[in-house]
């Protein structure tokens, strides 16, 4: 009993710690940039006491920072759900073809129908969802196998990636905006986009919190799930639908951002364990912190030039993921 209470206390402490880090990072992210603003003035501006820096803070920095909070949470939770479905810690939104499917649809709109740019979020989500359905239909054979999903995902990603590459080659004179999206960028976001994105992602995360038992049961294996009265195939489809929704919405708004849905669940699992009751909300908090920090680094390290957050995550996430595999790979499935 004492050990259980100690573990519960540790988890509560970690939640509070990450929440504090999130708030501190948020304030620092607003303060730094090409035009530095003292943190005292940031707090005064956010609370409405001082309007001197309101333009920079309210209209430029706050929308992208708030967007990074929701996108980081969405990609991280999506990674947790897809890893639960596939029972594989290597799974992330890219495995199910979400990123590739969204890329095909969004790149097509940008290159061939630039006047329909308002459809990018809808078409990006639709492309990701259709790609995921294709992966699952290819993987279905008397049920859904995790290994078949991964193999089908590799094939679908290869085909869709080649289609995107072909469109880029055929339209090399129009690639400026496309490359920015494909590299994953939070720049230029406005409050209207943030509001819509926040509503969709909040709905997806709330749904995911109701699925923690389903994820825990899948982790016990198909035979155990059936013995408890659960159909593992239906559970995989249900959990995947929420995971695809979150990743599809995130990708459609900011482009392809790698490693958030892969690395953050690993770190969260090492810190709070594999119980999805804790893992899902903790990953959401930690993912928000990670993406906000990455975007802040991209804005400041090479100022006045900006590195898209997708590139920053690849630079930081790749080596860190290899480090995690080297140091604690055996613990990921525990």
C-alpha positions in Angstrom: 0.0 0.0 0.0 2.8 2.4 0.9 4.6 1.7 -2.4 1.4 2.4 -4.3 0.9 5.7 -2.5 4.5 6.6 -3.2 4.0 5.9 -6.9 0.8 7.9 -7.0 2.5 10.8 -5.2 5.4 10.6 -7.7 3.0 10.8 -10.7 1.1 13.8 -9.2 4.4 15.5 -8.7 5.4 14.9 -12.3 2.1 16.3 -13.5 2.5 19.4 -11.5 6.2 19.8 -12.5 5.3 19.5 -16.3 2.4 21.9 -15.8 4.7 24.5 -14.2 7.3 24.0 -17.0 4.5 24.5 -19.5 3.5 27.8 -18.0 7.1 29.1 -17.6 8.0 28.0 -21.2 4.8 29.8 -22.4 5.9 33.1 -20.8 9.5 32.8 -22.0 8.3 31.9 -25.6 6.2 35.1 -25.7 9.1 37.2 -24.4 11.9 36.0 -26.8 12.1 36.6 -30.5 13.5 39.1 -33.0 12.0 41.9 -30.8 12.8 41.0 -27.2 10.2 41.9 -24.6 11.0 41.8 -20.8 9.0 39.1 -19.0 7.5 41.7 -16.7 6.1 43.5 -19.7 4.8 40.2 -21.2 2.9 39.4 -18.0 1.5 43.0 -18.0 0.5 42.7 -21.6 -1.2 39.3 -21.3 -3.2 40.5 -18.3 -4.2 43.6 -20.1 -2.4 46.0 -17.8 0.0 47.3 -20.4 -0.9 47.8 -24.1 2.6 48.9 -25.3 3.6 45.5 -26.7 0.0 44.3 -27.4 0.5 44.1 -31.2 3.5 41.8 -31.2 2.3 39.7 -28.4 -1.4 39.3 -29.3 -1.3 39.2 -33.1 2.0 37.5 -33.8 3.4 35.5 -31.0 0.5 34.3 -29.0 -1.4 32.6 -31.9 1.6 30.4 -32.9 2.5 29.6 -29.3 -1.1 28.6 -28.4 -1.1 26.6 -31.6 2.1 24.8 -30.6 0.4 23.8 -27.3 -2.5 22.1 -29.1 -0.5 20.6 -31.9 2.1 19.1 -29.5 -0.7 17.6 -27.4 -2.5 16.2 -30.4 0.6 14.5 -32.0 1.7 13.1 -28.7 -1.7 11.6 -27.8 -2.0 10.3 -31.3 1.3 8.5 -30.9 0.2 7.0 -27.6 -3.0 5.7 -29.1 -1.4 4.2 -32.2 1.4 2.6 -30.2 -1.4 1.0 -28.1 -3.2 -0.2 -31.2 0.0 -1.7 -32.8 1.5 -2.9 -29.5 4.7 -1.4 -30.9 6.7 1.5 -29.4 8.0 2.3 -32.8 4.6 3.3 -34.1 3.7 6.9 -34.7 1.2 8.9 -36.9 3.5 8.5 -39.9 3.2 4.6 -39.8 -0.5 4.7 -40.6 0.0 6.9 -43.6 -1.6 9.9 -42.0 1.2 12.3 -42.8 1.7 11.0 -46.3 -2.0 11.1 -47.1 -2.3 14.6 -45.8 0.7 15.7 -47.8 -0.6 14.5 -51.1 -3.9 16.3 -50.7 -2.5 19.6 -49.3 0.4 19.7 -51.9 -2.2 19.1 -54.7 -4.3 22.1 -53.4 -1.3 24.4 -53.0 0.1 23.6 -56.5 -3.0 23.1 -58.6 -5.8 24.9 -56.7 -4.2 27.7 -54.8 -7.5 29.6 -54.7 -9.0 26.9 -52.6 -6.4 27.3 -49.8 -9.3 27.5 -47.2 -9.9 23.8 -47.8 -6.4 22.8 -46.7 -7.4 21.7 -43.2 -10.4 19.7 -44.5 -8.5 18.1 -47.3 -5.4 17.4 -45.2 -7.5 15.5 -42.6 -9.4 13.7 -45.4 -6.2 12.6 -47.1 -4.8 11.3 -43.8 -8.0 9.5 -43.0 -8.2 7.9 -46.4 -4.6 6.7 -46.3 -5.2 5.2 -42.9 -8.3 3.4 -44.1 -6.2 2.0 -47.0 -3.5 0.8 -44.6 -6.1 -1.0 -42.4 -7.9 -2.5 -45.4 -4.6 -3.9 -46.7 -3.7 -5.2 -43.2 -7.1 -6.9 -42.7 -7.0 -10.7 -42.9 -9.3 -12.5 -40.5 -8.7 -9.5 -38.1 -6.1 -6.8 -37.8 -2.6 -7.7 -37.0 -0.2 -5.0 -35.6 2.7 -6.3 -37.8 0.5 -6.2 -40.9 -0.5 -2.6 -40.2 3.2 -1.6 -40.0 4.1 -3.4 -43.2 1.0 -2.0 -45.0 1.9 1.5 -43.7 5.4 1.3 -45.1 4.1 0.4 -48.6 1.4 3.1 -48.6 3.9 5.7 -47.3 6.3 4.8 -50.1 3.6 5.2 -52.8 2.1 8.4 -51.4 5.6 9.9 -50.8 6.5 9.3 -54.4 3.3 11.0 -55.6 4.1 14.1 -53.5 7.7 14.1 -54.8 6.4 13.8 -58.4 4.1 16.8 -58.0 7.0 18.8 -56.5 9.3 18.1 -59.4 6.6 19.0 -62.0 5.9 22.3 -60.2 9.4 23.3 -59.1 8.6 27.0 -59.7 5.8 27.0 -57.1 7.5 25.3 -54.2 8.1 28.1 -51.7 4.8 27.8 -49.8 4.7 24.0 -50.2 8.2 23.4 -48.7 7.3 25.6 -45.7 4.2 23.4 -45.0 6.0 20.1 -45.7 8.8 21.1 -43.2 6.2 21.7 -40.5 5.8 25.4 -39.7 3.8 27.4 -37.1 4.6 30.8 -38.6 1.9 33.1 -39.8 -0.9 31.5 -37.8 -3.9 33.7 -37.0 -6.5 33.5 -34.2 -9.2 32.1 -36.5 -7.1 29.1 -37.3 -6.1 28.6 -33.7 -9.7 28.6 -32.5 -10.8 26.0 -35.0 -7.8 23.9 -34.4 -8.2 24.1 -30.6 -11.9 22.9 -30.8 -11.1 19.9 -32.9 -8.0 18.9 -30.9 -9.8 19.4 -27.5 -12.6 17.1 -28.7 -10.1 14.4 -29.8 -8.1 14.5 -26.5 -11.3 14.3 -24.5 -12.3 11.2 -26.5 -8.9 9.7 -26.0 -9.2 10.1 -22.2 -12.3 7.8 -22.3 -10.3 5.2 -24.1 -7.6 4.5 -21.5 -9.2 1.3 -20.4 -9.4 0.0 -24.0 -5.7 0.8 -24.5 -4.8 -1.0 -21.3 -6.8 -4.1 -22.3 -5.2 -4.2 -25.8 -1.8 -4.2 -24.0 -2.7 -7.5 -22.4 -2.9 -9.2 -25.7 -5.8 -10.4 -28.0 -6.5 -13.6 -26.1 -6.8 -11.8 -22.8 -8.9 -9.1 -24.3 -11.4 -11.7 -25.7 -11.5 -13.5 -22.4 -12.6 -10.2 -20.8 -15.4 -9.7 -23.3 -13.6 -7.2 -25.6 -13.3 -7.6 -29.4 -9.6 -6.5 -30.1 -10.4 -5.6 -33.7 -13.2 -3.3 -32.8 -11.0 -1.7 -30.1 -8.2 -1.1 -32.6 -10.5 0.5 -35.0 -12.1 2.7 -32.3 -8.7 3.8 -30.8 -7.2 4.3 -34.3 -10.1 6.5 -35.3 -9.3 9.0 -32.5 -5.6 8.8 -33.1 -6.0 9.4 -36.8 -8.4 12.3 -36.1 -5.8 14.0 -33.9 -2.9 13.5 -36.2 -4.9 14.4 -39.3 -6.1 17.7 -37.8 -2.6 18.6 -36.5 -0.9 17.8 -39.9 -3.5 19.7 -41.9 -2.9 22.9 -39.9 0.9 23.0 -39.6 2.3 20.4 -41.9 4.5 17.4 -41.3 6.2 17.3 -37.9 8.1 14.2 -37.1 9.2 12.6 -33.8 6.7 14.3 -31.4 4.3 11.3 -31.6 7.3 8.9 -31.3 9.6 10.4 -28.7 7.1 12.0 -26.3 5.2 8.8 -25.5 8.5 7.0 -24.9 9.6 9.6 -22.4 6.2 9.7 -20.8 6.1 5.9 -20.4 9.5 5.9 -18.7 8.3 8.6 -16.2 4.7 7.6 -15.4 4.5 4.0 -16.6 2.3 2.2 -19.1 -1.1 2.8 -17.5 -2.9 4.9 -20.1 -5.0 6.6 -17.5 -1.8 8.5 -16.7 0.1 8.1 -19.9 -2.5 9.9 -22.2 -2.8 13.2 -20.2 0.8 13.3 -19.3 1.9 12.9 -22.9 -0.4 15.7 -23.9 1.2 18.1 -21.4 4.7 17.0 -22.2 4.1 17.1 -26.0 2.9 20.7 -25.6 6.1 21.6 -23.8 8.4 19.9 -26.3 6.8 21.5 -29.4 6.7 24.9 -27.8 10.4 24.7 -26.9 11.3 23.4 -30.4 9.4 26.3 -32.0 11.0 28.8 -29.7 14.4 27.5 -30.6 13.6 27.7 -34.3 12.6 31.3 -33.9 15.6 32.5 -31.9 18.7 30.4 -32.6 19.2 31.7 -36.1 17.3 35.0 -35.8 16.3 36.9 -37.8 16.0 33.8 -39.9 13.5 31.1 -38.8 13.9 27.3 -38.8 10.5 25.5 -39.2 9.6 23.5 -36.1 9.4 20.3 -38.1 13.1 20.6 -38.9 14.0 21.4 -35.3 12.1 18.4 -34.1 13.9 16.1 -36.6 17.3 17.5 -35.5 16.6 17.1 -31.8 14.3 14.1 -31.9 16.4 11.7 -34.0 19.5 11.6 -31.8 17.4 11.7 -28.6 15.3 8.8 -29.8 18.4 6.8 -30.6 19.7 7.6 -27.1 16.4 6.4 -25.5 16.6 3.1 -27.5 20.2 2.6 -26.4 19.6 3.4 -22.7 16.1 2.1 -22.0 14.7 0.2 -25.0 13.7 -2.8 -22.9 11.5 -0.7 -20.7 9.2 0.7 -23.4 6.9 -2.1 -23.5 6.7 -2.6 -19.7 
